[in-house]
Amino acid sequence: MLRMIAACFVALGLAGCGVDSVYAPDEAVAAARYVAEGPKTITLYTVVNNRSGSGAHSGLLINASERILFDPAGTWRHPAVPERNDVHFGITNKMVLFYIDYHARETFRVQEQTLVVSPEVAELVATRAKAYGAVPKAQCANSITSILRGVPGFETVPSTWFPNRLHDAFDKVPGVTEREIRDQDADSNHGVLLVQAGEAPI
């Protein structure tokens, strides 16, 4: 009987660790490629519950030879943005705004932390994000710390499962700048797309 109960718990645990693997074709990824002006940067997004103060989600915007968004175990989608295992391609300025708008609302705020890095560091982080694979639920912060671990400049960022702890560690990296985004939009209206599918992103 004990073995049967243990087997049930194992089965439930495995079911809970399932991930949704999405892999856009090469043509879509190439067509969406976007190169942003300005310096190379790494930006950490932390979504915080306004009522409890707890961290709800972490995402990583990587401005390397192209600008991509690593949104581990996230639910944000846009029809003009192809995805490969939690990495979103074609992240224009408008798409960055859509991503922020999707998360910021009356019950959640978004903390944006940005660090200017060398092209080599930006490319290393982008390569690691692309190679990481689909992320299971509740492992957003953990996957980002795994990607940053050992990258020059991020040696002080520890391994953690908690978005707020990741935020606090990122804040200690020299040169990081931060802004907080709040939106009083109702939960039922958050994340409304401002363009129709097929409109050319800017």
Steps between C-alpha positions, in 0.01 A plus 500: 500500500782741590667429168177578316460830685862592431453418131198729486696788649782444253254501211340820623840661542605410148175634361557828676845536343374482143593783265350629178767489232450758224744517209444754225645419154826653380323720245280664765791563736714649223219724378431631851864581581531847656818689576453781751700821497718602790724304735470130573297441813356233729165593658332306778124534544347408835123487538397576859164446668380838630302344782754259644828637364597153383676446169275341240718469190841574349591571137824593325532742207829448317624762257786324320558463124120484496253584775322202648285436805547199725165460676542172690171319569324822401162541336565812290449452126471721191412383146791698351756350739621145429601290801745221559478341844431819697729714282307763303650656188432834334477702820451853371438800724127449457528135605686602814211730586251220433693268731501755780132584446410132515637475854444844654149554635320595818615189686853472360789737432808446286855575608740553210875475565745567216874451473719612210737218406760425237387344168680180602311471830166578334563233236600244763177556695295483178667175397434345840136608496446352154657173608322469836179337377140528616469586869259321739250705700630681808862484379527843336749650746695177528545473123622860474757453777619184322552700181683785678716274715864539401437789260754782554342773711232277651719296735311630806159381375414184699287207401144563618141398431359832619449803270544753783828347608620508139395866479693588814812318380480664157475837673844444656670466161697822441345727238141371518228762456138442601153635439162385628193478278152516648167486318155540653338302220253241629609138503233415245645752252873448541720409207260608226689492171511838330560367151323240293675186386695569186574866570867578450664544843716803574 
